[in-house]
Amino acid sequence: MIYIGVMGHGTVGSGVVEILHKNRGTIAQRAGDELVVKRILDLKTFDVPYMEIFTKNADDLLEDRDIDIIVETMGGINPAYEFTKRALNSGKHVITSNKELVAQHGAELLAIARENNVNYLFEASVGGGIPIIRPLKQCLAANQISEIYGILNGTTNYILTRMKRAGLSFEEALEEAKEKGYAEQDPTADIKGYDAGRKIAILSSIAFEGHVPYTGVYTEGIDDISHIDMLYAEEMEYSIKLIARARKYDNGIFAMVSPMLISNFSPLADVEDVFNAIMVKGDAIGDVMFYGQGAGKLPTASAVVGDVIDAAKHLNGTKKEPDGNGTVMNVLSIDDYESKLFMRLKAKDIDGLRSKALEVFEGAKLISIDDPGAMDEVAIVTPPITEGDVENLLSSLSSGVEDFEFIKSIRME
């Protein structure tokens, strides 16, 4: 019998307990032993049949020698960071879904785990129920991975889907997401792109075998995307998605999160609602896509329990897998990133602005939609340009154009 301690009985933690109980027979066969939740740490009181195993004292889990595996689903940095370090240093395996903790302290915690001959596993920290970390470490281990990109946040994908399909404003779609439980009451981490930024930092650290700090990931959110933007996208046969991307170069790693216009012929354009999709490019395999629900109680708990089973099968030592060497990788500047841009511009002299825009952005194409909200603006698609050149080109455009106003730009895939 293998005893487990669960830290946090929220959405994911309660899902872990539910799956371990519901599928206990099958899980025991796959783990090679029966897995039993002995203690649950949470400050709240829950009306559940297993109330007697709850505690508000972390020592009841961390100092219990019978508990071999700790499941940390508390979220946030503190006290999860200190509890995780204590657990690893005491010889306990730790499984987590805590992307913030893994992104900020993952390299350190992996080193502590190695020193104590235990495992620190975090499959659920990136794709929720989508298996991606283990495939990167095992199934795709023969490949040189050059790029990872995709939709890594279900909340923002739901919002953008509803804006596109139902014509909702950003604010309306966000409120609907909250009502359905797809968005937190404070959705900042999702809509500002921070959540996806942490996830792409974790994935690129694994794929490129070094430490990619999440603070180096250039990040933009979707809170500036409007219904008018959606109409322009429809006209061009594109869809707007929040895309996380990491690409390896000879001199470092480029990583970013931002709204992007994706061709409707791309498989990512068909990924809607709370679903996520992660594309991996390898030198041998080519392009592969991992698709599924990126969040939710049982999908995320499924990934956590998968790691629990893995830890149970390697109870007396660490898994021999690559996890990077802790070296901080060089993260390249956004200024060097090159792409086509969709731009919306405004000025008193619309005809003059249109002519000047086509002159400054040589090779640009005009885009128009039949909507009152776009009557007094000019929209163009530029040729590929680097981010560092944009400011100078806009400065050239504004000179001689009365009351020039730059509304926004969205990168194009």
C-alpha positions as CSV (number, residue, x, y, z in Angstrom):
1,M,0.0,0.0,0.0
2,I,1.3,3.5,-1.0
3,Y,0.1,6.4,1.0
4,I,-0.5,9.9,-0.5
5,G,-0.9,13.3,1.0
6,V,-2.9,15.9,-0.9
7,M,-2.2,19.6,-0.4
8,G,-5.2,21.6,-1.5
9,H,-8.8,20.3,-1.9
10,G,-9.9,22.8,-4.5
11,T,-11.0,22.1,-8.0
12,V,-8.0,20.0,-9.0
13,G,-7.2,18.5,-5.6
14,S,-10.8,17.2,-5.1
15,G,-10.7,15.8,-8.6
16,V,-7.5,13.9,-7.8
17,V,-9.2,12.3,-4.7
18,E,-12.3,11.5,-6.8
19,I,-10.3,9.7,-9.5
20,L,-8.1,7.8,-7.1
21,H,-11.2,6.5,-5.3
22,K,-13.3,5.9,-8.4
23,N,-10.7,4.1,-10.4
24,R,-8.8,2.6,-7.5
25,G,-8.8,-1.0,-8.9
26,T,-7.4,0.0,-12.3
27,I,-4.9,2.4,-10.8
28,A,-3.6,-0.3,-8.4
29,Q,-3.0,-2.6,-11.3
30,R,-1.1,0.1,-13.3
31,A,0.9,1.4,-10.3
32,G,1.7,-2.1,-9.0
33,D,0.2,-1.4,-5.6
34,E,-2.8,0.1,-3.9
35,L,-2.8,4.0,-3.7
36,V,-4.5,5.4,-0.7
37,V,-5.0,9.1,0.3
38,K,-4.1,9.3,3.9
39,R,-4.2,13.0,4.6
40,I,-5.6,16.1,2.9
41,L,-4.4,19.6,3.8
42,D,-6.8,22.5,3.5
43,L,-7.8,25.4,5.7
44,K,-11.5,25.1,4.6
45,T,-14.0,22.7,5.9
46,F,-15.7,20.3,3.4
47,D,-18.8,18.3,3.8
48,V,-17.5,15.1,2.2
49,P,-17.5,11.4,3.3
50,Y,-13.8,11.4,4.0
51,M,-13.8,14.4,6.4
52,E,-11.8,12.5,9.0
53,I,-8.6,12.7,6.9
54,F,-8.5,16.5,6.6
55,T,-6.0,18.6,8.5
56,K,-5.0,22.2,8.7
57,N,-1.5,21.4,9.8
58,A,1.0,20.8,7.0
59,D,3.3,18.8,9.4
60,D,0.6,16.1,9.5
61,L,1.6,15.3,5.9
62,L,5.3,16.4,5.7
63,E,6.4,14.6,8.9
64,D,4.4,11.4,8.3
65,R,6.9,8.8,7.3
66,D,4.1,6.6,5.9
67,I,3.3,9.1,3.2
68,D,5.5,8.6,0.1
69,I,3.9,10.9,-2.4
70,I,2.7,14.5,-1.9
71,V,0.2,16.0,-4.4
72,E,0.4,19.8,-4.4
73,T,-2.6,21.5,-5.9
74,M,-2.6,24.6,-3.8
75,G,-1.6,27.0,-6.5
76,G,0.5,30.1,-6.1
77,I,4.1,30.4,-4.8
78,N,3.6,30.6,-1.0
79,P,3.3,28.4,1.0
80,A,3.5,25.8,-1.9
81,Y,7.2,26.5,-2.5
82,E,8.2,25.9,1.1
83,F,6.0,22.9,1.5
84,T,7.4,21.4,-1.7
85,K,11.0,21.9,-0.7
86,R,10.3,20.3,2.7
87,A,8.6,17.3,1.1
88,L,11.4,16.7,-1.4
89,N,14.1,17.1,1.3
90,S,12.3,14.6,3.5
91,G,12.4,12.0,0.7
92,K,8.9,12.3,-0.6
93,H,8.0,12.4,-4.3
94,V,6.0,15.5,-5.2
95,I,3.4,15.8,-8.0
96,T,2.0,19.3,-8.9
97,S,-0.3,21.1,-11.2
98,N,1.1,24.5,-10.0
99,K,2.4,26.2,-13.2
100,E,3.3,29.4,-11.4
101,L,5.6,27.5,-9.0
102,V,7.1,25.3,-11.7
103,A,7.8,28.3,-14.0
104,Q,9.5,30.3,-11.2
105,H,11.2,27.6,-9.1
106,G,11.1,24.5,-11.3
107,A,14.9,24.2,-11.9
108,E,15.7,24.6,-8.2
109,L,13.0,22.0,-7.2
110,L,14.2,19.5,-9.8
111,A,17.7,19.8,-8.4
112,I,16.5,19.2,-4.9
113,A,14.5,16.2,-6.1
114,R,17.7,14.7,-7.7
115,E,19.7,15.3,-4.6
116,N,17.2,13.3,-2.6
117,N,16.6,10.6,-5.2
118,V,12.9,11.4,-5.6
119,N,10.8,12.7,-8.4
120,Y,9.2,16.2,-9.0
121,L,6.6,15.7,-11.7
122,F,4.3,18.4,-13.2
123,E,2.5,17.1,-16.3
124,A,-0.7,18.9,-15.3
125,S,1.1,22.3,-15.0
126,V,1.0,23.0,-18.7
127,G,-1.8,21.4,-20.7
128,G,-4.2,20.4,-18.0
129,G,-5.5,17.0,-19.3
130,I,-3.3,17.1,-22.4
131,P,-0.2,14.9,-22.1
132,I,2.7,17.0,-23.4
133,I,5.6,16.9,-20.9
134,R,6.0,13.1,-20.8
135,P,5.9,12.9,-24.7
136,L,8.5,15.6,-24.9
137,K,10.8,13.7,-22.5
138,Q,10.1,10.2,-23.8
139,C,8.2,9.8,-27.1
140,L,10.0,12.7,-28.9
141,A,13.4,12.2,-27.2
142,A,15.0,11.2,-30.5
143,N,14.2,14.6,-32.0
144,Q,15.9,17.9,-31.9
145,I,13.0,20.1,-31.1
146,S,13.1,23.5,-32.8
147,E,9.8,25.0,-32.0
148,I,6.7,24.7,-29.7
149,Y,3.6,26.8,-30.3
150,G,-0.1,26.8,-29.8
151,I,-3.1,27.6,-27.7
152,L,-2.2,27.1,-24.0
153,N,-5.1,28.9,-22.2
154,G,-8.7,27.7,-22.3
155,T,-10.2,30.8,-20.8
156,T,-8.9,33.1,-23.5
157,N,-9.7,30.6,-26.2
158,Y,-13.3,30.5,-25.0
159,I,-13.6,34.3,-24.9
160,L,-12.2,34.6,-28.4
161,T,-14.5,31.9,-29.7
162,R,-17.6,33.6,-28.3
163,M,-16.5,36.9,-29.8
164,K,-16.1,35.3,-33.2
165,R,-19.1,33.0,-33.2
166,A,-21.7,35.0,-31.2
167,G,-20.5,38.6,-32.0
168,L,-20.0,39.3,-28.3
169,S,-17.8,42.1,-27.1
170,F,-14.7,41.2,-25.0
171,E,-16.4,42.3,-21.8
172,E,-19.6,40.3,-22.6
173,A,-17.6,37.2,-23.5
174,L,-15.5,37.5,-20.3
175,E,-18.7,37.8,-18.1
176,E,-20.1,34.7,-19.8
177,A,-16.9,32.8,-19.2
178,K,-17.1,33.7,-15.5
179,E,-20.7,32.6,-15.3
180,K,-19.8,29.2,-16.8
181,G,-16.8,28.8,-14.4
182,Y,-14.3,29.1,-17.2
183,A,-12.7,32.3,-15.9
184,E,-11.7,33.3,-12.4
185,Q,-13.3,36.3,-10.7
186,D,-9.9,37.9,-11.2
187,P,-9.0,36.8,-14.7
188,T,-5.9,38.9,-15.0
189,A,-3.4,36.0,-15.3
190,D,-5.5,34.6,-18.2
191,I,-6.5,37.6,-20.2
192,K,-3.1,39.4,-19.9
193,G,-1.3,36.3,-21.2
194,Y,0.7,35.6,-18.0
195,D,-0.7,32.0,-17.6
196,A,0.3,31.1,-21.1
197,G,3.6,32.7,-20.6
198,R,4.4,30.5,-17.6
199,K,3.4,27.4,-19.6
200,I,5.5,28.2,-22.6
201,A,8.5,28.8,-20.3
202,I,8.0,25.4,-18.8
203,L,7.6,23.6,-22.1
204,S,10.6,25.4,-23.7
205,S,12.8,24.6,-20.7
206,I,12.0,20.9,-21.2
207,A,12.3,20.9,-25.0
208,F,15.5,22.9,-25.2
209,E,17.1,21.4,-22.1
210,G,17.9,24.5,-20.1
211,H,16.1,27.0,-18.0
212,V,13.9,29.6,-19.8
213,P,12.8,32.1,-17.2
214,Y,9.2,33.1,-17.6
215,T,10.1,36.7,-17.0
216,G,11.9,36.6,-20.4
217,V,8.8,35.6,-22.3
218,Y,7.4,38.7,-24.1
219,T,3.7,38.8,-23.2
220,E,0.6,40.5,-24.6
221,G,-3.0,39.6,-23.6
222,I,-6.4,39.7,-25.4
223,D,-8.1,42.5,-23.5
224,D,-7.6,44.9,-26.3
225,I,-9.2,42.6,-29.0
226,S,-12.5,44.1,-30.2
227,H,-15.5,43.0,-32.3
228,I,-14.2,45.1,-35.1
229,D,-11.0,43.1,-35.1
230,M,-13.0,40.0,-35.4
231,L,-14.8,41.4,-38.5
232,Y,-11.5,42.2,-40.1
233,A,-10.3,38.7,-39.4
234,E,-13.4,37.2,-40.9
235,E,-12.9,39.3,-44.0
236,M,-9.4,38.0,-44.4
237,E,-10.4,34.3,-43.7
238,Y,-8.4,34.4,-40.5
239,S,-9.1,33.7,-36.8
240,I,-7.7,35.5,-33.8
241,K,-6.1,33.2,-31.2
242,L,-3.8,33.8,-28.2
243,I,-0.7,32.0,-29.3
244,A,2.3,31.0,-27.2
245,R,5.5,30.3,-29.1
246,A,9.1,29.3,-28.3
247,R,11.7,28.8,-31.0
248,K,15.3,27.8,-30.7
249,Y,18.1,29.6,-32.5
250,D,21.9,29.2,-32.5
251,N,22.3,32.2,-30.2
252,G,19.4,31.6,-27.8
253,I,15.6,31.1,-27.4
254,F,12.8,33.3,-28.5
255,A,9.6,33.0,-26.5
256,M,6.4,35.1,-26.7
257,V,2.7,35.1,-26.0
258,S,0.4,37.4,-28.0
259,P,-2.9,37.5,-30.0
260,M,-2.3,36.4,-33.6
261,L,-4.2,36.1,-36.8
262,I,-4.2,32.5,-37.8
263,S,-5.3,31.3,-41.3
264,N,-8.5,29.4,-41.2
265,F,-6.7,26.7,-43.0
266,S,-4.5,26.1,-40.0
267,P,-5.5,23.3,-37.6
268,L,-5.2,25.8,-34.7
269,A,-8.0,27.9,-36.2
270,D,-10.5,25.0,-35.5
271,V,-9.5,24.8,-31.8
272,E,-12.4,26.5,-30.0
273,D,-14.0,27.0,-26.6
274,V,-11.9,25.8,-23.7
275,F,-9.8,23.4,-25.8
276,N,-6.1,23.8,-26.1
277,A,-3.7,22.6,-28.8
278,I,0.1,22.4,-28.7
279,M,2.2,22.0,-31.8
280,V,5.7,20.6,-31.6
281,K,8.3,20.7,-34.5
282,G,11.0,18.1,-34.4
283,D,13.7,17.3,-37.0
284,A,12.7,13.7,-37.3
285,I,8.9,13.7,-36.6
286,G,8.1,17.0,-38.3
287,D,5.0,18.7,-36.9
288,V,2.8,16.9,-34.3
289,M,-0.2,18.4,-32.5
290,F,-1.5,17.6,-29.0
291,Y,-5.2,18.5,-28.5
292,G,-7.7,18.3,-25.7
293,Q,-9.2,20.1,-22.7
294,G,-6.5,22.3,-21.2
295,A,-8.4,22.9,-17.9
296,G,-11.2,21.6,-15.7
297,K,-11.5,19.5,-12.7
298,L,-11.2,16.0,-14.0
299,P,-9.0,16.6,-17.1
300,T,-6.3,18.3,-15.0
301,A,-6.7,15.7,-12.2
302,S,-6.3,13.0,-14.7
303,A,-2.8,14.3,-15.6
304,V,-2.0,14.6,-11.9
305,V,-3.0,11.0,-11.2
306,G,-1.0,9.9,-14.2
307,D,2.1,11.4,-12.5
308,V,1.1,9.8,-9.2
309,I,1.1,6.4,-10.9
310,D,4.5,7.1,-12.5
311,A,5.9,8.1,-9.1
312,A,4.5,5.0,-7.5
313,K,6.2,2.8,-10.1
314,H,9.5,4.6,-9.4
315,L,9.1,4.8,-5.6
316,N,12.7,3.9,-4.8
317,G,14.5,6.3,-7.1
318,T,14.3,9.0,-9.7
319,K,13.2,8.4,-13.3
320,K,16.1,8.6,-15.7
321,E,14.7,11.5,-17.8
322,P,16.2,14.7,-19.2
323,D,15.1,17.7,-17.2
324,G,17.7,20.3,-18.2
325,N,20.9,21.2,-16.5
326,G,19.6,24.3,-14.8
327,T,21.6,26.6,-17.1
328,V,19.7,29.8,-17.8
329,M,19.2,30.1,-21.5
330,N,19.7,33.3,-23.5
331,V,16.2,34.7,-24.3
332,L,16.2,36.9,-27.4
333,S,14.6,40.3,-27.7
334,I,11.2,40.8,-29.3
335,D,12.8,43.5,-31.5
336,D,14.3,40.7,-33.7
337,Y,10.9,39.0,-34.2
338,E,9.7,39.3,-37.8
339,S,6.1,38.8,-39.0
340,K,3.4,40.4,-41.1
341,L,1.2,42.8,-39.2
342,F,-2.4,43.7,-39.4
343,M,-2.7,47.4,-38.6
344,R,-5.6,49.7,-37.9
345,L,-4.8,53.4,-38.4
346,K,-6.8,56.7,-38.1
347,A,-6.4,60.3,-39.3
348,K,-8.4,63.3,-40.3
349,D,-7.4,62.9,-43.9
350,I,-8.3,59.3,-44.7
351,D,-7.3,59.4,-48.3
352,G,-3.9,60.9,-47.4
353,L,-3.4,58.3,-44.7
354,R,-4.2,55.5,-47.1
355,S,-1.7,56.8,-49.7
356,K,1.0,57.4,-47.1
357,A,0.6,54.0,-45.5
358,L,1.0,52.2,-48.8
359,E,4.1,54.3,-49.4
360,V,5.8,53.7,-46.0
361,F,4.8,50.0,-45.8
362,E,5.9,49.1,-49.3
363,G,4.0,46.0,-50.5
364,A,1.2,46.5,-47.9
365,K,-2.4,45.5,-48.8
366,L,-5.5,47.4,-47.9
367,I,-8.3,45.7,-46.0
368,S,-11.8,47.0,-45.7
369,I,-15.1,45.9,-44.0
370,D,-18.6,47.2,-44.3
371,D,-19.2,48.3,-40.7
372,P,-19.9,51.7,-39.2
373,G,-17.2,51.2,-36.6
374,A,-14.5,51.1,-39.3
375,M,-15.7,54.0,-41.5
376,D,-13.1,56.5,-40.4
377,E,-10.0,54.3,-40.3
378,V,-7.5,52.6,-42.6
379,A,-6.5,48.9,-42.2
380,I,-3.5,47.3,-43.9
381,V,-1.6,44.1,-43.8
382,T,2.2,44.8,-44.0
383,P,4.9,42.7,-45.5
384,P,7.1,40.9,-43.0
385,I,8.8,43.4,-40.7
386,T,10.8,43.2,-37.5
387,E,9.3,44.5,-34.3
388,G,12.3,46.8,-33.9
389,D,11.4,48.6,-37.2
390,V,7.8,49.2,-36.4
391,E,8.2,52.3,-34.3
392,N,10.4,54.0,-37.0
393,L,8.0,53.2,-39.8
394,L,5.0,54.5,-37.8
395,S,7.0,57.7,-37.1
396,S,7.6,58.1,-40.8
397,L,3.9,57.4,-41.5
398,S,2.7,60.0,-39.0
399,S,4.8,62.8,-40.4
400,G,2.7,65.0,-42.6
401,V,-0.6,63.2,-41.8
402,E,-2.9,65.4,-39.7
403,D,-4.2,64.0,-36.5
404,F,-2.6,60.6,-37.1
405,E,-3.6,57.9,-34.6
406,F,-2.3,54.4,-34.4
407,I,-5.2,52.2,-33.2
408,K,-3.5,48.8,-32.9
409,S,-1.6,46.0,-34.6
410,I,-2.0,42.2,-34.5
411,R,0.7,39.8,-35.6
412,M,-0.1,37.4,-38.4
413,E,0.9,33.8,-38.6
